[in-house]
Amino acid sequence: MPQSFALIIVHLVFSTKDRAPILNTSIRTALHAYLATVARNAGCECFRVGGVADHVHLAISLSRTTTTAKLIEELKTSSSKWLKTQAPALTNFAWQRGYAAFSVGPSDLDTLRQYIDTQEKHHHKQTFEDELRAFLAKYGIEHDERYMWD
């Protein structure tokens, strides 16, 4: 085949270090736009970015030449450096070391967008930790709680 085709939609989730609720409402909108731009600059389509004070969710389509790990590294490194310049309270900002990435079928993209759009409402009922545990259970991903939180 002379051409290469790919549609790999991924739901990415990562938290602030120690799940510190440091991403206040005033910085979140700019952060979400910044993360979308980083993803697009990496050749990925960014369908949605959202989150709350201690974590973010992204719905993206990976480019044919970008790996999940490479994209996450760029998203976290670039946004961390940028956040540190935005306010004195953010000068020591850090993301958690790990991340979660879940595959999403094209028919589920609208549901994922809606889920990301309603994070504020969702997290009045469920913590980030419980949310992540539920995703790991849904996708059948084995994990050891001793190594999940930093």
PLY file of the C-alpha trace (Angstrom):
ply
format ascii 1.0
element vertex 150
property float x
property float y
property float z
element edge 149
property int vertex1
property int vertex2
end_header
0.00 0.00 0.00
1.63 3.27 -1.07
-0.12 5.38 1.59
-0.46 5.02 5.34
-3.73 5.61 7.17
-4.49 5.74 10.86
-7.26 6.82 13.17
-6.11 6.21 16.72
-8.27 8.10 19.20
-6.91 8.20 22.73
-8.32 9.46 26.01
-5.37 10.80 28.02
-5.54 11.55 31.74
-2.86 12.91 34.04
-2.78 14.66 37.38
-0.85 17.33 39.16
1.87 16.03 41.46
0.29 14.64 44.62
-3.05 15.60 43.06
-2.57 19.13 44.39
-5.68 21.19 43.49
-3.57 24.02 42.08
-5.21 24.51 38.67
-7.74 27.18 39.56
-10.52 28.22 37.24
-8.67 31.28 35.97
-5.68 29.26 34.71
-7.57 26.18 33.46
-9.04 27.75 30.32
-5.63 28.98 29.20
-3.99 25.66 30.14
-6.54 23.66 28.16
-5.96 25.87 25.11
-2.19 25.53 25.58
-2.41 21.71 25.78
-4.58 21.60 22.63
-1.99 23.71 20.80
0.87 21.45 21.91
-1.04 18.39 20.69
-1.81 20.04 17.34
1.81 21.16 16.95
2.77 17.50 17.40
0.57 16.66 14.42
-2.29 15.28 16.49
-5.91 16.29 16.24
-7.20 17.53 19.58
-10.93 17.02 19.99
-11.25 18.22 23.58
-9.28 19.23 26.67
-10.84 19.64 30.09
-10.44 18.86 33.73
-10.58 20.21 37.23
-8.14 21.61 39.79
-6.01 18.46 40.08
-6.06 16.75 36.67
-6.71 17.02 32.94
-8.38 14.90 30.28
-7.62 15.07 26.57
-9.39 13.45 23.64
-6.91 13.30 20.78
-6.20 11.44 17.58
-2.56 10.43 17.39
-0.67 11.31 14.24
0.78 8.40 12.31
4.28 9.24 13.54
3.67 10.14 17.19
3.63 7.66 20.04
1.50 8.13 23.12
4.57 8.34 25.35
6.23 10.94 23.12
3.09 13.08 23.04
2.56 12.86 26.80
6.17 13.86 27.41
5.76 16.91 25.19
2.39 17.86 26.72
3.61 17.61 30.29
7.07 19.13 29.81
5.91 22.06 27.74
2.84 22.88 29.85
4.77 22.56 33.10
7.34 25.09 31.91
4.56 27.38 30.69
2.53 27.10 33.91
5.54 28.07 36.01
5.59 31.43 34.23
1.90 32.19 34.74
1.68 32.96 38.47
3.91 33.02 41.56
1.83 30.20 43.09
2.78 27.98 40.14
6.58 28.41 40.20
7.02 24.91 41.67
4.34 23.28 39.53
4.77 19.65 38.49
2.66 16.96 36.89
2.55 13.44 38.31
5.09 11.08 36.77
2.59 8.71 35.18
-0.45 8.98 32.99
-3.37 6.93 31.75
-4.19 6.38 28.08
-7.30 4.58 26.88
-8.28 3.72 23.34
-11.59 5.08 22.13
-13.56 4.03 19.08
-14.81 6.73 16.69
-18.42 5.98 17.65
-17.59 6.81 21.30
-15.90 10.16 20.61
-19.00 12.26 21.25
-19.54 10.50 24.58
-15.93 11.21 25.54
-16.28 14.87 24.57
-19.38 15.15 26.75
-17.58 13.42 29.62
-14.67 15.85 29.42
-17.03 18.83 29.16
-18.80 17.83 32.39
-15.75 17.27 34.60
-16.74 19.93 37.14
-20.14 18.33 37.69
-18.70 14.82 37.64
-16.15 15.56 40.34
-18.75 16.80 42.79
-19.62 13.10 43.09
-16.36 11.25 42.47
-12.70 11.83 43.34
-9.94 11.64 40.76
-8.64 8.49 42.44
-12.02 6.75 42.16
-12.44 7.98 38.60
-9.10 6.50 37.58
-9.83 3.22 39.38
-13.13 2.99 37.48
-11.38 3.52 34.13
-8.77 0.89 34.96
-11.54 -1.56 35.87
-13.54 -0.71 32.73
-10.53 -1.39 30.50
-9.37 -4.45 32.47
-6.01 -2.92 33.36
-4.28 -4.56 36.28
-2.55 -2.16 38.64
-0.86 -1.92 42.00
-2.15 0.95 44.14
1.24 1.27 45.83
2.66 2.70 42.61
-0.26 4.73 41.30
-0.10 7.93 43.30
2.71 10.47 43.42
0 1
1 2
2 3
3 4
4 5
5 6
6 7
7 8
8 9
9 10
10 11
11 12
12 13
13 14
14 15
15 16
16 17
17 18
18 19
19 20
20 21
21 22
22 23
23 24
24 25
25 26
26 27
27 28
28 29
29 30
30 31
31 32
32 33
33 34
34 35
35 36
36 37
37 38
38 39
39 40
40 41
41 42
42 43
43 44
44 45
45 46
46 47
47 48
48 49
49 50
50 51
51 52
52 53
53 54
54 55
55 56
56 57
57 58
58 59
59 60
60 61
61 62
62 63
63 64
64 65
65 66
66 67
67 68
68 69
69 70
70 71
71 72
72 73
73 74
74 75
75 76
76 77
77 78
78 79
79 80
80 81
81 82
82 83
83 84
84 85
85 86
86 87
87 88
88 89
89 90
90 91
91 92
92 93
93 94
94 95
95 96
96 97
97 98
98 99
99 100
100 101
101 102
102 103
103 104
104 105
105 106
106 107
107 108
108 109
109 110
110 111
111 112
112 113
113 114
114 115
115 116
116 117
117 118
118 119
119 120
120 121
121 122
122 123
123 124
124 125
125 126
126 127
127 128
128 129
129 130
130 131
131 132
132 133
133 134
134 135
135 136
136 137
137 138
138 139
139 140
140 141
141 142
142 143
143 144
144 145
145 146
146 147
147 148
148 149
